[in-house]
């Protein structure tokens, strides 16, 4: 199945951080990727994230607008908007 792509908009990329806003239409995805840096996510909208993970597993996570969380480098996944509305978040990668 071919899904539309999430739209990344990079707002900062300097010696210390890379900041990218991601906007997803319903059903849009990031595509499979591995995080090369520790990162922080801040949700701008309510997000219904369908996370495809290695080994063929997937899970759905509901995250309220304005929520933040962090993960360490090495995470490998595909993030999909599993909801019916536009989904947006900001990712801050720590260099």
Buried (B, 14 or more C-beta within 10 A) or exposed (E): EEBEEBEEEEEEEEEEBBBBBBBBBBBBBBEEEEBEBBBBBBBBBBBBBBBBEEEEEEEEEEBEEEEEEEBEEEBEBBBBBBBEEBBBBBBBBEE
